[in-house]
Amino acid sequence: MTMNKILAGFIFAGKGIRTAFISERNLKIQTCFVVLVILSGWVLHISIIEWLICFLCFGLVIGAELMNTSVEKLVDLASPQFHPLAEKVKDIAAGAVLFNSVIAAIIGLIIFVPKIWEFIVLLI
């Protein structure tokens, strides 16, 4: 594989991420949460392991959202008219994003609530 093909692959992938970010409201919301968590982690001095867990959660949620977006677009292409099976496919893909988001939120609470509590206690 030549360097041009490798570079082209990265360019196409970047174009896909950009397209999804522009068109998908949920991806924008999730990106805002990523920024909020990064700022909170920096302010609250989370550990390296906690950073790694947060970034793993970011990847899982954003990756699931990108996959959900691609599934939705493919279903729309394959089934322009309403079809109950197409609806189920879209719902299941959206459910995967929701599942990952809920797990990521629980992990975030486990990491950040004790740090926030510690911070509040120091202020009192």
JOQUI-V281296 format. One record per residue. N is the residue number from 1. RES is the residue in three letters. SS is DSSP state (2 for helix, 1 for strand, 0 for the rest). OMEGA is omega in radians with two decimals (NA if undefined). Layout:
N,RES,SS,OMEGA + N,RES,SS,OMEGA
This chain:
1,MET,0,-3.11 + 2,THR,0,3.12 + 3,MET,2,3.13 + 4,ASN,2,3.12 + 5,LYS,2,3.10 + 6,ILE,2,3.13 + 7,LEU,2,3.13 + 8,ALA,2,3.10 + 9,GLY,2,3.11 + 10,PHE,2,3.13 + 11,ILE,2,3.12 + 12,PHE,2,3.12 + 13,ALA,2,3.10 + 14,GLY,2,3.10 + 15,LYS,2,3.11 + 16,GLY,2,3.11 + 17,ILE,2,3.13 + 18,ARG,2,3.12 + 19,THR,2,3.13 + 20,ALA,2,-3.12 + 21,PHE,2,-3.14 + 22,ILE,2,-3.00 + 23,SER,2,-3.01 + 24,GLU,0,3.13 + 25,ARG,2,-3.10 + 26,ASN,2,3.11 + 27,LEU,2,3.08 + 28,LYS,2,3.12 + 29,ILE,2,3.14 + 30,GLN,2,3.10 + 31,THR,2,3.06 + 32,CYS,2,3.09 + 33,PHE,2,3.09 + 34,VAL,2,3.14 + 35,VAL,2,3.12 + 36,LEU,2,3.14 + 37,VAL,2,3.11 + 38,ILE,2,3.12 + 39,LEU,2,3.13 + 40,SER,2,3.12 + 41,GLY,2,3.13 + 42,TRP,2,-3.13 + 43,VAL,2,-3.05 + 44,LEU,2,3.06 + 45,HIS,0,3.10 + 46,ILE,0,-3.07 + 47,SER,0,3.10 + 48,ILE,2,3.13 + 49,ILE,2,3.11 + 50,GLU,2,3.06 + 51,TRP,2,-3.13 + 52,LEU,2,3.12 + 53,ILE,2,3.12 + 54,CYS,2,-3.12 + 55,PHE,2,3.04 + 56,LEU,2,3.09 + 57,CYS,2,3.10 + 58,PHE,2,-3.10 + 59,GLY,2,-3.13 + 60,LEU,2,-3.10 + 61,VAL,2,-3.13 + 62,ILE,2,3.09 + 63,GLY,2,3.10 + 64,ALA,2,3.12 + 65,GLU,2,3.09 + 66,LEU,2,3.09 + 67,MET,2,3.11 + 68,ASN,2,3.12 + 69,THR,2,-3.13 + 70,SER,2,3.09 + 71,VAL,2,3.14 + 72,GLU,2,3.14 + 73,LYS,2,3.14 + 74,LEU,2,3.11 + 75,VAL,2,3.10 + 76,ASP,2,3.12 + 77,LEU,2,-3.07 + 78,ALA,2,-3.07 + 79,SER,0,-3.11 + 80,PRO,0,3.09 + 81,GLN,0,3.12 + 82,PHE,0,3.04 + 83,HIS,0,-3.10 + 84,PRO,2,3.13 + 85,LEU,2,3.08 + 86,ALA,2,3.11 + 87,GLU,2,3.13 + 88,LYS,2,3.13 + 89,VAL,2,3.13 + 90,LYS,2,3.13 + 91,ASP,2,3.14 + 92,ILE,2,3.10 + 93,ALA,2,3.09 + 94,ALA,2,3.10 + 95,GLY,2,3.09 + 96,ALA,2,3.10 + 97,VAL,2,3.13 + 98,LEU,2,3.14 + 99,PHE,2,3.14 + 100,ASN,2,-3.13 + 101,SER,2,3.12 + 102,VAL,2,3.11 + 103,ILE,2,3.12 + 104,ALA,2,3.11 + 105,ALA,2,3.10 + 106,ILE,2,3.11 + 107,ILE,2,3.10 + 108,GLY,2,3.10 + 109,LEU,2,3.12 + 110,ILE,2,-3.13 + 111,ILE,2,-2.92 + 112,PHE,2,-3.10 + 113,VAL,2,3.10 + 114,PRO,2,3.13 + 115,LYS,2,3.12 + 116,ILE,2,3.10 + 117,TRP,2,3.09 + 118,GLU,2,3.14 + 119,PHE,2,3.13 + 120,ILE,2,3.14 + 121,VAL,2,3.12 + 122,LEU,2,-3.14 + 123,LEU,2,-3.08 + 124,ILE,0,NA
